[in-house]
Structures are given as structure tokens and as C-alpha cells.
């Protein structure tokens, strides 16, 4: 779905107020669900989630955590619901799988560490343990109570924060903040902005650790300087992708936003390709979109379609790594 603009206004709009009665029921169900007692896994579980719907940077954060744990001698395994894929799991993501099988995010995650997709999170954790993983990294699932988390990090987009502060469908929150705050151990704010600062201040008042990070392109993006591009993206906030391209020095002549996790069709891709060729523009998209495009049946090869890889940079990376390792070690000491 494409998030409505009124979700991200600093105060509730008329549309938000009209949807509040529907949100009361959703809020009640979500709050009750989050208070359920989950199952304890056989190995530590680190959850990378967010308070709201839409893209805040969970997947790049999960990848950064995996690299940290690998450097610390751990053997991490990603655990994902596999949103957008047809397989229920638990199953390990293999080269034979496409985004239509397991979802776009697991395809990206599997390039860094073994990745399990499972609608049943405890079953996915059990498979991770059986395969020899020492730590599970949940990509999303903060509001899912089925598995006890040993450390939960809420990723926040600094430009949007928690939007108007209301729960679905009146706002972007997946559950009321009073229910979500006790579920998190730390907050990672990606990018700058007033909304993110407000979340930072509230987190600090509640005694939560707060870390600052930036999501930016890799060195390969230097080749985009001065290039005229046709950019398209089906992610939580396509505008972030377009702004990143401009920051790289590219001229975004055409910007085509699609809903998050948009399932492209062969005809849509053919139209985008024709438009880029007619205008003489370089076609460019995100890594997540490219994973879904690769799964489109009957789509013609698109050899010059370019992907913009991004990577997370954490300001106090040492402190962030130590926080996660401390929770892992505390879990092991409790079990020993």
C-alpha cells in the first residue's frame, strides 16, 4: 500500500480524525496481541523493527547488525516473515528462490548471511538453531509476540518520526506507543529532522538508548554524477530514493513512485524501459525493487537497468555493537 500523506503530518488532519473510530478497534487488538507471552528460542534473538508502517531502514540496519556479529565471532541467521512471497516456511532462502517465493527483503538478506523465512517465527528460530546459527536477527516483527526478543531495536526515519502519532488507519503506528515503548531496548534514528528529534527526546525520557545513523549510497554512486536518470521505486518512501539520487549529483528527469513491495508486471517494466530509451535517460531503481523485478515472468532482459546500493553508517557503532553483544551475553548467562 502507499501511505497517505496525512499520516506524516505533525498533527492529526481531518481525515485522521474521521478514521479514529476505526483505529480504536485496531488499537485494542494490537495492544492485546503485543502483551501476549511468546516462546523462548534456543538461541538469542535480536529484533530490528519499527513503530510505524512503511520503510524506516530496517533491512539496512539488520544487514549492519549481521556484519557486526560476524566480526564478533557469531554466526547470525536472519529470520523474516517473507512478506510478498508465496512460501510459508520455515525454509532457508537459496539461489533458486525469487522474490515471488520468499519476498524481496529476504533475497537481499541472504547475500550477507543465511536467511530463514517463516510465517511461524518460533519454527523459523528452531530451524536457525538446527542449522548451526548462534544468533537470530529478526528483520521486522517488533509487534509480533510469538517469539521472545532478547534485544529489540526500533528503527526511526528522522524525517517522519511517528507521523501524526495515531494508530492505523488514522496514522502510521502499528500499535499505540505506550504499548510499544516497553518492547524496545534502543532506538536507531536514521537521518535528521524534527520528527526524529521528538522521538529521540521521548526515548531518552523513558531511559532508552538512542543511536544516530545515516543511510547513503556506496562508492559506486559516484558514477551517477551528471547523469540524467529515470528513477522508479516501490518502497516505503520512494521520495527518499529520489532525493538520494539528487544528492549523488544525478538529475532526476523522471521520478516514478510505486506502492511499497509493488509487484511489477512485464508490461509495466516494458513501459518504463521504453520511456527511458525514448527520453535518453539512465533507468535506475533500488536493490529491493531489483529483487522483485528479477522474479517477473515474461519480462524482457533490461541490461542497462541500474541499481543504487546503499549502506548504513552508525555514528556510535562501537556503542551500538556493545549494546547488542551485552544483551546476547546476558541471555547466555541466564541460560547457563
SELUM-238636 format. One record per residue: residue number from 1; residue in three letters; chain; x, y, z of N, C-alpha, C in turn. Coordinates in steps of 0.02 Angstrom, whole numbers, padded with zeros to 5 digits. Atoms other than C-alpha are relative to their C-alpha. Example, Ala and Ser with C-alpha at 12.3 -4.5 7.8 and 13.67 -1.06 7.14 Angstrom:
% residues 2
R 1 Ala A 00045 -00059 00000 00615 -00225 00390 00045 00060 00000
R 2 Ser A -00042 -00059 -00003 00684 -00053 00357 -00039 00055 00037
//
This chain:
% residues 336
R 1 Unk A 00042 -00060 00000 00000 00000 00000 00044 00062 00000
R 2 Unk A -00035 -00063 -00001 00051 00181 -00022 -00026 00041 00059
R 3 Unk A 00020 -00036 -00061 00049 00277 00142 -00030 00067 -00018
R 4 Unk A 00030 -00066 00014 -00070 00427 00138 00041 00056 00030
R 5 Unk A -00041 -00056 -00022 00012 00595 00158 -00019 00024 00070
R 6 Unk A 00021 -00028 -00064 -00093 00643 00309 00029 -00039 00059
R 7 Unk A -00032 00038 -00054 -00009 00505 00410 00061 00037 00027
R 8 Unk A -00065 -00028 -00019 00152 00605 00412 -00004 00074 00020
R 9 Unk A 00007 -00069 -00025 00081 00774 00464 00013 00001 00075
R 10 Unk A -00019 -00004 -00070 00139 00836 00633 -00059 -00005 00048
R 11 Unk A 00060 00006 -00041 -00039 00845 00699 -00055 -00032 -00042
R 12 Unk A 00052 00036 00037 -00193 00741 00652 -00042 00047 -00044
R 13 Unk A 00041 -00038 00047 -00288 00805 00499 -00073 -00020 00008
R 14 Unk A 00071 00018 -00001 -00475 00798 00468 -00009 -00073 -00019
R 15 Unk A 00006 00070 00021 -00454 00632 00377 00019 -00047 00057
R 16 Unk A -00022 00042 -00056 -00360 00562 00526 -00053 -00004 00054
R 17 Unk A 00052 -00002 -00052 -00495 00617 00648 -00060 -00043 -00021
R 18 Unk A 00057 00039 00024 -00629 00537 00539 00013 -00075 00005
R 19 Unk A -00018 00071 -00002 -00534 00371 00542 00015 -00024 00071
R 20 Unk A -00017 00019 -00069 -00503 00372 00730 -00046 -00053 00029
R 21 Unk A 00043 00054 -00027 -00657 00267 00774 00022 -00069 -00024
R 22 Unk A -00024 00065 00026 -00592 00128 00660 00066 -00019 00033
R 23 Unk A -00065 00013 -00032 -00422 00147 00742 -00006 -00025 00071
R 24 Unk A 00009 00022 -00069 -00493 00115 00914 -00001 -00076 00004
R 25 Unk A 00003 00073 00002 -00534 -00065 00870 00069 -00030 -00016
R 26 Unk A -00066 00025 00019 -00367 -00092 00785 00049 00008 00058
R 27 Unk A -00044 -00014 -00056 -00276 -00013 00933 -00009 -00051 00055
R 28 Unk A 00015 00048 -00053 -00363 -00127 01056 00027 -00069 -00016
R 29 Unk A -00024 00066 00021 -00322 -00285 00958 00076 -00002 00001
R 30 Unk A -00073 -00001 00004 -00141 -00234 00928 00031 00001 00070
R 31 Unk A -00026 -00005 -00068 -00114 -00190 01111 -00005 -00068 00036
R 32 Unk A 00009 00065 -00031 -00186 -00356 01172 00050 -00050 -00028
R 33 Unk A -00045 00047 00033 -00081 -00451 01047 00072 00009 00024
R 34 Unk A -00069 -00012 -00020 00083 -00368 01098 00012 -00021 00072
R 35 Unk A -00009 00019 -00070 00053 -00412 01281 00002 -00075 00011
R 36 Unk A -00003 00073 -00007 00047 -00599 01246 00072 -00023 00015
R 37 Unk A -00065 00030 -00016 00189 -00707 01311 00022 -00044 -00057
R 38 Unk A -00025 00039 00057 00296 -00779 01172 00041 -00060 00022
R 39 Unk A -00043 00059 -00011 00405 -00933 01155 00073 00021 00001
R 40 Unk A -00071 -00016 -00004 00587 -00927 01205 00038 -00046 -00048
R 41 Unk A -00039 00038 00048 00706 -00982 01068 00060 -00033 00033
R 42 Unk A -00060 00034 -00025 00857 -01095 01092 00063 00042 -00008
R 43 Unk A -00057 -00044 00010 00972 -00952 01045 -00024 00073 00005
R 44 Unk A 00021 -00070 -00008 00973 -00762 01071 -00035 00027 -00062
R 45 Unk A 00038 -00030 00054 00851 -00661 00966 00006 00076 00003
R 46 Unk A -00006 -00072 00008 00888 -00484 00907 -00053 00022 -00050
R 47 Unk A 00054 -00023 00044 00738 -00394 00832 00015 00070 -00025
R 48 Unk A -00007 -00066 00032 00756 -00249 00710 -00068 00017 -00029
R 49 Unk A 00068 -00017 00021 00584 -00170 00693 -00010 00074 -00004
R 50 Unk A 00016 -00071 -00003 00496 -00004 00686 -00070 00010 00028
R 51 Unk A 00063 -00016 -00031 00350 00083 00766 -00057 00007 -00051
R 52 Unk A 00049 -00019 00050 00262 00126 00603 00000 -00045 -00060
R 53 Unk A 00001 00031 00066 00210 00059 00435 00049 00038 -00045
R 54 Unk A -00043 -00035 00048 00324 00100 00289 00073 -00012 00015
R 55 Unk A -00071 00012 -00005 00510 00096 00262 00035 00051 00044
R 56 Unk A -00040 -00044 -00043 00619 00165 00401 00074 -00017 -00005
R 57 Unk A -00070 00021 00006 00779 00071 00359 00015 -00064 00039
R 58 Unk A -00010 00061 -00040 00753 -00096 00448 00049 -00047 -00034
R 59 Unk A -00043 00049 00033 00837 -00204 00316 00073 00022 -00001
R 60 Unk A -00071 -00021 -00005 00998 -00099 00303 00027 -00006 00071
R 61 Unk A -00021 00007 -00069 01003 -00100 00493 00014 -00073 00017
R 62 Unk A -00010 00072 -00012 00983 -00289 00501 00065 -00023 -00032
R 63 Unk A -00062 00019 00033 01124 -00307 00375 00061 00026 00038
R 64 Unk A -00055 -00028 -00040 01235 -00192 00479 00012 -00041 00063
R 65 Unk A -00005 00041 -00061 01198 -00294 00636 00032 -00067 -00016
R 66 Unk A -00029 00065 00019 01241 -00456 00545 00075 00006 -00010
R 67 Unk A -00072 -00010 00011 01409 -00386 00492 00036 00009 00066
R 68 Unk A -00031 -00010 -00066 01445 -00331 00671 00007 -00067 00037
R 69 Unk A -00001 00063 -00035 01400 -00501 00742 00049 -00049 -00031
R 70 Unk A -00048 00044 00035 01501 -00593 00610 00071 00019 00020
R 71 Unk A -00067 -00022 -00020 01653 -00487 00654 00015 -00018 00073
R 72 Unk A -00008 00018 -00070 01624 -00530 00838 00004 -00075 00011
R 73 Unk A -00007 00072 -00005 01635 -00716 00800 -00066 -00038 00005
R 74 Unk A 00065 00034 -00002 01449 -00753 00798 -00017 -00027 -00070
R 75 Unk A 00025 00027 00064 01357 -00850 00663 -00074 00018 -00004
R 76 Unk A 00069 -00023 00000 01198 -00749 00634 -00042 -00031 -00056
R 77 Unk A 00048 00020 00051 01043 -00804 00540 -00057 00050 00000
R 78 Unk A 00057 -00045 00005 00910 -00686 00477 -00064 -00041 00003
R 79 Unk A 00067 00031 -00002 00729 -00729 00514 -00050 00051 -00024
R 80 Unk A 00048 -00047 00030 00596 -00647 00407 -00067 -00035 -00011
R 81 Unk A 00067 00027 00016 00410 -00670 00382 -00005 -00018 -00073
R 82 Unk A 00003 00012 00072 00442 -00667 00195 -00059 00035 -00033
R 83 Unk A 00057 -00038 00027 00315 -00532 00156 00004 00005 -00076
R 84 Unk A 00003 -00004 00073 00260 -00538 -00026 00018 -00065 -00035
R 85 Unk A -00017 00065 00029 00319 -00717 -00052 -00055 -00051 00011
R 86 Unk A 00053 00051 -00003 00213 -00872 -00078 00015 -00055 00051
R 87 Unk A -00019 00054 -00046 00311 -00990 00036 -00013 00020 00073
R 88 Unk A 00013 -00014 -00071 00257 -01003 00218 00059 -00018 00044
R 89 Unk A -00057 00021 -00039 00415 -01089 00278 -00019 -00045 00058
R 90 Unk A -00069 -00028 00002 00512 -01121 00378 00043 -00032 -00054
R 91 Unk A -00044 00023 00054 00636 -01133 00236 00058 00049 -00006
R 92 Unk A -00057 -00043 00011 00810 -01067 00202 -00002 00027 -00071
R 93 Unk A -00001 -00032 00066 00824 -00944 00059 00061 -00025 -00039
R 94 Unk A -00053 00027 00042 00926 -01020 -00082 00004 00040 -00065
R 95 Unk A -00008 -00035 00063 00990 -00959 -00250 -00059 -00012 -00047
R 96 Unk A 00056 00016 00043 00843 -01044 -00335 -00062 00042 00014
R 97 Unk A 00059 -00038 -00019 00718 -00934 -00243 -00001 00070 -00031
R 98 Unk A 00009 -00068 00025 00649 -00771 -00311 -00043 00038 00051
R 99 Unk A 00041 -00041 -00045 00556 -00627 -00228 -00072 -00025 00002
R 100 Unk A 00068 00026 -00001 00391 -00707 -00279 -00005 -00062 00045
R 101 Unk A 00000 00058 -00046 00442 -00859 -00174 00005 00022 00073
R 102 Unk A -00017 -00015 -00069 00512 -00777 -00018 -00005 00074 00019
R 103 Unk A 00001 -00071 -00015 00489 -00588 -00033 00065 00034 -00021
R 104 Unk A -00059 -00036 00024 00611 -00453 -00087 00054 00008 00053
R 105 Unk A -00049 -00011 -00052 00695 -00419 00081 00043 -00061 00015
R 106 Unk A -00042 00059 -00011 00750 -00599 00113 00051 -00013 -00055
R 107 Unk A -00048 00009 00054 00833 -00603 -00058 00063 00042 00015
R 108 Unk A -00056 -00044 -00017 00942 -00455 -00004 00038 -00026 00060
R 109 Unk A -00032 00024 -00061 00975 -00526 00169 00043 -00061 -00012
R 110 Unk A -00034 00064 00012 01029 -00695 00101 00069 00009 -00031
R 111 Unk A -00065 -00013 00029 01177 -00613 00014 00054 00013 00054
R 112 Unk A -00046 -00015 -00055 01253 -00573 00185 00005 -00058 00050
R 113 Unk A 00000 00055 -00048 01203 -00719 00298 -00057 -00048 -00017
R 114 Unk A 00055 00047 00012 01094 -00874 00298 -00065 00032 00022
R 115 Unk A 00064 -00033 -00010 00913 -00821 00293 -00056 -00051 00000
R 116 Unk A 00057 00044 -00007 00758 -00912 00352 -00063 00041 -00007
R 117 Unk A 00066 -00033 00001 00582 -00862 00304 -00050 -00048 00032
R 118 Unk A 00049 00041 -00035 00440 -00922 00412 -00056 00044 00027
R 119 Unk A 00056 -00036 -00029 00266 -00857 00448 -00006 -00015 00074
R 120 Unk A -00003 00021 -00070 00284 -00955 00611 00070 00016 00025
R 121 Unk A -00066 -00023 -00021 00427 -00861 00694 00036 -00051 00045
R 122 Unk A -00035 00050 -00041 00465 -00991 00830 00026 -00059 -00041
R 123 Unk A -00024 00055 00043 00476 -01127 00697 00062 00022 -00039
R 124 Unk A -00058 -00026 00036 00596 -01017 00600 00062 00004 00044
R 125 Unk A -00056 -00002 -00047 00704 -00992 00755 00027 -00070 00014
R 126 Unk A -00022 00069 -00010 00709 -01180 00783 00043 -00024 -00058
R 127 Unk A -00039 00019 00059 00769 -01208 00605 00068 00034 00001
R 128 Unk A -00064 -00037 -00004 00903 -01073 00629 00048 -00035 00047
R 129 Unk A -00041 00035 -00050 00966 -01165 00784 00025 -00066 -00027
R 130 Unk A -00020 00065 00028 00967 -01332 00696 00053 00006 -00054
R 131 Unk A -00049 -00010 00053 01069 -01258 00554 00067 00026 00026
R 132 Unk A -00064 -00021 -00028 01205 -01200 00674 00008 00074 00013
R 133 Unk A -00004 -00072 -00015 01165 -01015 00695 00009 00009 00075
R 134 Unk A -00008 -00015 -00072 01216 -00937 00861 -00044 00058 00022
R 135 Unk A 00044 -00058 -00014 01104 -00782 00849 -00051 00006 -00056
R 136 Unk A 00052 -00015 00050 00940 -00744 00761 -00008 00075 -00004
R 137 Unk A 00016 -00071 00012 00914 -00572 00684 -00067 00003 -00034
R 138 Unk A 00066 -00008 00029 00730 -00538 00656 -00004 00065 -00039
R 139 Unk A 00012 -00059 00041 00700 -00419 00512 -00074 00015 00003
R 140 Unk A 00069 -00017 -00014 00538 -00339 00570 -00026 -00048 00055
R 141 Unk A 00029 00044 -00051 00422 -00420 00698 -00003 00030 00069
R 142 Unk A 00002 -00031 -00066 00429 -00293 00840 -00068 -00010 00033
R 143 Unk A 00067 00007 -00027 00241 -00308 00861 -00024 -00072 00002
R 144 Unk A 00018 00070 -00001 00241 -00497 00840 00022 -00032 00066
R 145 Unk A -00018 00025 -00067 00234 -00578 01014 00019 -00073 00002
R 146 Unk A -00008 00073 -00001 00261 -00759 00961 00069 -00023 00022
R 147 Unk A -00069 00018 -00017 00448 -00756 00995 00028 00053 00048
R 148 Unk A -00029 -00047 -00049 00531 -00677 01148 00064 00029 -00029
R 149 Unk A -00060 -00034 00025 00660 -00547 01097 00048 00013 00058
R 150 Unk A -00051 -00015 -00051 00823 -00531 01195 00025 00071 -00007
R 151 Unk A -00017 -00070 00012 00857 -00361 01117 -00042 00024 -00059
R 152 Unk A 00042 -00028 00054 00738 -00254 01014 00021 00071 -00015
R 153 Unk A -00019 -00067 00023 00792 -00103 00914 -00054 00027 -00046
R 154 Unk A 00050 -00033 00042 00662 00016 00842 00036 00049 -00046
R 155 Unk A -00030 -00044 00049 00720 00100 00682 -00050 00055 -00018
R 156 Unk A 00043 -00058 00011 00650 00275 00655 00029 00043 -00056
R 157 Unk A -00020 -00047 00052 00657 00385 00500 -00001 00070 00031
R 158 Unk A -00005 -00066 -00031 00719 00553 00562 -00044 00052 -00032
R 159 Unk A 00041 -00050 00035 00618 00647 00431 -00074 -00006 00015
R 160 Unk A 00072 00010 -00012 00450 00571 00478 -00018 -00020 00071
R 161 Unk A 00013 00019 -00069 00466 00503 00655 -00058 -00050 00005
R 162 Unk A 00060 00042 -00007 00300 00428 00709 -00061 00034 -00031
R 163 Unk A 00054 -00033 00035 00198 00542 00597 -00047 00037 00046
R 164 Unk A 00049 -00036 -00041 00037 00607 00674 -00012 -00032 00068
R 165 Unk A 00005 00032 -00065 00055 00487 00820 -00061 -00044 00011
R 166 Unk A 00061 00041 -00006 -00104 00389 00783 00012 -00069 -00030
R 167 Unk A -00005 00069 00025 -00128 00203 00750 -00041 -00008 -00063
R 168 Unk A 00036 00017 00061 -00189 00126 00589 -00076 -00004 00012
R 169 Unk A -00017 -00031 00064 -00288 00176 00490 00005 00076 00003
R 170 Unk A -00003 -00073 -00007 -00289 00354 00560 00071 00027 -00005
R 171 Unk A -00070 -00020 00001 -00100 00358 00568 00044 -00060 -00016
R 172 Unk A -00045 00054 00020 00055 00253 00534 00020 -00049 00054
R 173 Unk A -00022 00044 -00054 00078 00172 00705 -00030 -00070 -00006
R 174 Unk A 00023 00069 00002 00067 -00017 00709 -00035 -00020 00065
R 175 Unk A 00031 00010 -00065 00014 -00009 00891 00010 00064 00040
R 176 Unk A -00010 -00061 -00040 -00005 00128 01024 00071 00004 00028
R 177 Unk A -00068 -00008 -00024 00162 00200 01079 00008 -00023 00072
R 178 Unk A -00005 00021 -00069 00125 00165 01262 00009 -00076 00006
R 179 Unk A -00009 00073 00001 00120 -00020 01217 00067 -00018 -00032
R 180 Unk A -00061 00016 00036 00270 -00014 01101 00064 00018 00038
R 181 Unk A -00061 -00021 -00034 00393 00080 01211 00029 -00054 00046
R 182 Unk A -00029 00052 -00044 00411 -00060 01341 00032 -00058 -00039
R 183 Unk A -00024 00057 00040 00450 -00182 01199 00069 00013 -00031
R 184 Unk A -00063 -00016 00032 00608 -00091 01140 00055 00014 00051
R 185 Unk A -00058 -00013 -00043 00783 -00081 01214 00039 00060 -00024
R 186 Unk A -00037 -00057 00028 00853 00051 01097 -00035 00025 -00062
R 187 Unk A 00028 -00032 00060 00806 00170 00957 00058 00021 -00045
R 188 Unk A -00049 -00022 00049 00907 00198 00799 -00034 00048 -00047
R 189 Unk A 00029 -00051 00042 00863 00361 00712 00043 00008 -00062
R 190 Unk A -00037 -00005 00063 00912 00363 00528 -00017 00067 -00033
R 191 Unk A 00011 -00066 00029 00935 00537 00456 -00020 00051 00054
R 192 Unk A 00016 -00053 -00046 00894 00703 00534 -00068 00030 -00014
R 193 Unk A 00065 -00034 00008 00735 00803 00561 -00034 00009 00067
R 194 Unk A 00037 -00014 -00061 00618 00874 00691 -00038 -00060 00027
R 195 Unk A 00037 00058 -00024 00506 00719 00698 00045 -00052 00034
R 196 Unk A -00046 00048 -00030 00655 00607 00733 00027 00025 00067
R 197 Unk A -00024 -00029 -00062 00716 00726 00867 -00052 -00008 00055
R 198 Unk A 00054 00009 -00049 00547 00716 00954 00000 -00072 00027
R 199 Unk A -00003 00070 -00022 00560 00526 00959 00062 -00010 00044
R 200 Unk A -00061 00005 -00039 00739 00541 01024 -00011 00025 00071
R 201 Unk A 00011 -00029 -00066 00686 00654 01167 -00046 -00044 00043
R 202 Unk A 00046 00043 -00037 00542 00539 01216 00035 -00065 00021
R 203 Unk A -00038 00061 -00016 00656 00386 01209 00046 00012 00059
R 204 Unk A -00046 -00016 -00055 00783 00470 01323 -00038 00011 00065
R 205 Unk A 00041 -00008 -00061 00645 00518 01446 -00019 -00067 00029
R 206 Unk A 00020 00068 -00022 00598 00334 01453 00060 -00044 00014
R 207 Unk A -00060 00037 -00017 00778 00280 01482 00024 -00047 -00054
R 208 Unk A -00022 00043 00056 00805 00202 01310 00063 00029 -00032
R 209 Unk A -00060 -00022 00036 00973 00209 01221 -00021 00023 -00070
R 210 Unk A 00015 -00028 00066 00968 00314 01063 00065 00005 -00040
R 211 Unk A -00058 -00004 00045 01088 00300 00916 -00020 00035 -00064
R 212 Unk A 00012 -00037 00062 01104 00406 00760 00036 -00036 -00057
R 213 Unk A -00030 00033 00058 01136 00335 00587 -00020 00037 -00063
R 214 Unk A 00015 -00029 00065 01136 00386 00405 00002 -00055 -00052
R 215 Unk A 00003 00048 00055 01087 00285 00253 00021 00035 -00064
R 216 Unk A -00025 -00033 00059 01185 00329 00099 00026 -00049 -00051
R 217 Unk A -00025 00044 00054 01248 00260 -00066 00072 -00020 00011
R 218 Unk A -00069 00023 -00003 01409 00163 -00084 00042 00041 -00050
R 219 Unk A -00045 -00036 00044 01561 00224 -00180 -00020 -00005 -00073
R 220 Unk A 00019 00011 00070 01486 00155 -00341 -00045 00056 -00025
R 221 Unk A 00047 -00053 00020 01362 00301 -00341 00036 00060 -00032
R 222 Unk A -00036 -00057 00030 01499 00421 -00397 -00010 00001 -00076
R 223 Unk A 00009 00003 00073 01468 00361 -00575 -00065 00034 -00022
R 224 Unk A 00064 -00031 00018 01296 00443 -00568 00005 00076 -00006
R 225 Unk A -00007 -00073 00001 01362 00620 -00554 -00006 00026 -00072
R 226 Unk A 00011 -00029 00065 01298 00722 -00701 -00045 -00040 -00046
R 227 Unk A 00042 00041 00042 01189 00581 -00768 -00074 00020 00007
R 228 Unk A 00072 -00012 -00001 01007 00610 -00816 -00034 -00068 00005
R 229 Unk A 00027 00067 -00014 00901 00469 -00748 -00077 00000 00002
R 230 Unk A 00070 00016 -00013 00728 00393 -00746 00001 -00045 00061
R 231 Unk A -00003 00037 -00063 00707 00335 -00567 -00069 -00026 00019
R 232 Unk A 00063 00027 -00024 00572 00220 -00502 00013 -00045 00060
R 233 Unk A -00009 00038 -00062 00545 00135 -00334 -00067 -00016 00031
R 234 Unk A 00059 00021 -00038 00413 00036 -00242 00022 -00019 00070
R 235 Unk A -00023 00009 -00069 00474 00059 -00063 -00043 00043 00046
R 236 Unk A 00042 -00037 -00047 00404 00137 00095 -00004 00074 -00015
R 237 Unk A -00001 -00071 00017 00458 00313 00047 00043 00009 -00062
R 238 Unk A -00038 -00008 00062 00510 00324 -00137 00036 00067 -00004
R 239 Unk A -00030 -00066 00003 00547 00508 -00111 00071 00001 00027
R 240 Unk A -00067 00005 -00029 00698 00462 -00005 00050 -00023 -00054
R 241 Unk A -00043 00026 00053 00769 00366 -00152 00015 00054 -00051
R 242 Unk A -00009 -00053 00050 00742 00511 -00272 00047 00055 00027
R 243 Unk A -00043 -00051 -00030 00824 00634 -00151 00072 -00024 00005
R 244 Unk A -00067 00028 -00004 00972 00517 -00128 00035 00005 -00068
R 245 Unk A -00029 -00005 00067 00999 00514 -00317 00022 00072 -00014
R 246 Unk A -00018 -00071 00011 00998 00704 -00322 00063 00017 00040
R 247 Unk A -00059 -00013 -00041 01124 00707 -00179 00063 -00030 -00031
R 248 Unk A -00057 00031 00034 01236 00594 -00286 00021 00040 -00062
R 249 Unk A -00017 -00041 00058 01236 00726 -00422 -00038 -00019 -00063
R 250 Unk A 00040 00020 00058 01112 00640 -00537 -00057 00050 -00010
R 251 Unk A 00058 -00041 00015 00975 00739 -00624 -00060 -00046 -00011
R 252 Unk A 00058 00044 00004 00810 00652 -00593 -00052 00032 -00046
R 253 Unk A 00046 -00027 00049 00715 00693 -00752 -00070 -00029 00008
R 254 Unk A 00064 00033 -00011 00576 00568 -00715 00004 -00040 00065
R 255 Unk A 00003 00037 -00063 00527 00501 -00544 -00067 -00036 00004
R 256 Unk A 00061 00040 00000 00401 00360 -00537 -00006 -00039 00066
R 257 Unk A 00009 00037 -00062 00343 00307 -00363 -00053 -00054 -00007
R 258 Unk A 00048 00055 -00003 00254 00142 -00334 -00012 -00018 00073
R 259 Unk A 00013 00020 -00069 00174 00069 -00176 00055 -00047 00026
R 260 Unk A -00050 00042 -00032 00287 -00022 -00052 -00011 -00073 -00020
R 261 Unk A 00001 00070 00021 00330 -00200 -00109 -00041 -00011 -00064
R 262 Unk A 00041 00005 00061 00245 -00166 -00276 00021 -00058 -00044
R 263 Unk A -00016 00057 00045 00234 -00325 -00384 -00002 00023 -00073
R 264 Unk A -00003 -00025 00069 00291 -00264 -00555 -00026 -00052 -00049
R 265 Unk A 00022 00044 00055 00215 -00334 -00713 00047 00011 -00059
R 266 Unk A -00043 -00006 00059 00305 -00365 -00877 -00018 00061 -00041
R 267 Unk A 00021 -00058 00039 00202 -00229 -00960 00022 00065 00033
R 268 Unk A -00024 -00061 -00035 00247 -00100 -00826 00074 00010 -00013
R 269 Unk A -00072 -00006 00011 00431 -00138 -00846 00015 00019 -00073
R 270 Unk A -00009 -00017 00070 00417 -00129 -01036 -00014 00074 -00012
R 271 Unk A 00017 -00070 00007 00335 00042 -01021 00054 00045 00030
R 272 Unk A -00054 -00039 -00031 00469 00106 -00903 00062 -00001 -00044
R 273 Unk A -00059 00006 00043 00605 00042 -01017 -00008 00043 -00063
R 274 Unk A 00011 -00039 00061 00528 00121 -01171 00005 00075 00015
R 275 Unk A -00002 -00071 -00019 00507 00287 -01080 00073 00023 00009
R 276 Unk A -00070 -00019 -00012 00690 00287 -01025 00039 00004 -00066
R 277 Unk A -00036 00001 00064 00751 00244 -01201 -00022 00058 -00044
R 278 Unk A 00025 -00056 00041 00639 00373 -01286 00029 00066 00023
R 279 Unk A -00026 -00063 -00029 00700 00510 -01169 00077 00001 00004
R 280 Unk A -00073 00004 -00005 00881 00451 -01172 00024 00004 00072
R 281 Unk A -00016 -00003 -00072 00884 00426 -00982 00026 -00067 00025
R 282 Unk A -00025 00060 -00032 00976 00302 -00874 -00054 -00025 00049
R 283 Unk A 00050 00026 -00047 00847 00190 -00786 00035 -00024 00064
R 284 Unk A -00031 00019 -00063 00885 00165 -00602 -00053 -00014 00053
R 285 Unk A 00047 00019 -00052 00798 00083 -00455 00038 -00023 00062
R 286 Unk A -00031 00021 -00063 00830 00012 -00280 00016 -00075 -00002
R 287 Unk A -00018 00071 -00005 00902 -00156 -00229 -00063 -00043 00012
R 288 Unk A 00061 00037 -00014 00733 -00211 -00161 -00043 -00007 -00062
R 289 Unk A 00040 00003 00061 00644 -00166 -00322 00032 -00048 -00050
R 290 Unk A -00035 00044 00047 00776 -00257 -00424 -00013 -00073 00016
R 291 Unk A 00014 00069 -00020 00745 -00415 -00322 -00068 -00022 -00024
R 292 Unk A 00067 00017 00024 00561 -00408 -00368 -00003 -00003 -00077
R 293 Unk A -00002 -00001 00073 00597 -00366 -00550 00028 -00066 -00027
R 294 Unk A -00031 00063 00022 00706 -00521 -00565 -00048 -00058 00002
R 295 Unk A 00049 00055 -00006 00555 -00627 -00519 -00058 00007 -00049
R 296 Unk A 00056 -00012 00046 00439 -00555 -00654 00005 -00047 -00060
R 297 Unk A 00000 00046 00057 00394 -00689 -00779 -00016 00038 -00065
R 298 Unk A 00012 -00027 00067 00395 -00647 -00965 00029 00071 -00010
R 299 Unk A -00031 -00067 00008 00492 -00485 -00933 00062 -00006 -00045
R 300 Unk A -00058 00001 00044 00619 -00445 -01068 00062 00023 00038
R 301 Unk A -00063 -00021 -00032 00802 -00426 -01016 00008 00076 -00005
R 302 Unk A -00009 -00073 -00002 00844 -00247 -00965 00072 00012 00020
R 303 Unk A -00072 00001 -00017 01034 -00242 -00974 00026 00064 00031
R 304 Unk A -00028 -00061 -00028 01061 -00059 -00931 -00039 00026 00060
R 305 Unk A 00034 -00020 -00062 00942 -00054 -00782 00051 00002 00056
R 306 Unk A -00050 -00011 -00051 01049 00016 -00642 -00030 -00004 00070
R 307 Unk A 00023 00005 -00070 01035 -00018 -00456 00045 00044 00043
R 308 Unk A -00038 -00043 -00046 01087 00105 -00320 00007 -00036 00066
R 309 Unk A -00010 00033 -00065 01163 00007 -00175 00011 00052 00055
R 310 Unk A -00008 -00045 -00057 01155 00090 -00004 00027 -00039 00060
R 311 Unk A -00028 00031 -00061 01238 00057 00163 -00011 00046 00059
R 312 Unk A 00012 -00038 -00061 01204 00111 00341 00065 00018 00034
R 313 Unk A -00058 -00022 -00039 01331 00213 00437 -00025 00023 00069
R 314 Unk A 00022 -00014 -00068 01306 00217 00625 00052 00044 00035
R 315 Unk A -00046 -00049 -00030 01381 00364 00720 00041 -00032 00057
R 316 Unk A -00034 00033 -00056 01423 00270 00881 -00006 -00075 -00010
R 317 Unk A 00006 00071 00017 01446 00099 00803 00025 -00044 00056
R 318 Unk A -00027 00040 -00055 01551 00036 00948 -00052 -00008 00056
R 319 Unk A 00051 00003 -00053 01416 00080 01075 -00059 -00042 -00021
R 320 Unk A 00056 00039 00025 01281 00004 00966 00017 -00074 00001
R 321 Unk A -00022 00070 00000 01379 -00157 00943 00004 -00028 00071
R 322 Unk A -00006 00023 -00069 01417 -00169 01129 -00068 -00011 00033
R 323 Unk A 00068 00008 -00027 01233 -00146 01173 -00028 -00068 -00021
R 324 Unk A 00028 00062 00025 01183 -00292 01063 00038 -00060 00029
R 325 Unk A -00039 00056 -00028 01326 -00404 01122 -00014 -00009 00074
R 326 Unk A 00016 00006 -00071 01284 -00365 01303 -00065 -00038 00011
R 327 Unk A 00064 00036 -00006 01105 -00424 01279 00008 -00074 -00018
R 328 Unk A -00013 00070 00019 01167 -00581 01192 00033 -00037 00057
R 329 Unk A -00036 00032 -00054 01288 -00620 01333 -00043 -00009 00063
R 330 Unk A 00045 00006 -00057 01158 -00585 01467 -00049 -00057 -00009
R 331 Unk A 00044 00057 00014 01041 -00708 01383 00035 -00066 00013
R 332 Unk A -00037 00063 -00009 01175 -00842 01383 00016 -00013 00073
R 333 Unk A -00013 00009 -00071 01216 -00812 01565 -00062 -00023 00037
R 334 Unk A 00062 00021 -00032 01034 -00833 01613 -00014 -00073 -00014
R 335 Unk A 00013 00070 00019 01027 -00998 01521 00049 -00047 00032
R 336 Unk A -00054 00042 -00026 01193 -01064 01588 -00015 -00023 00072
//
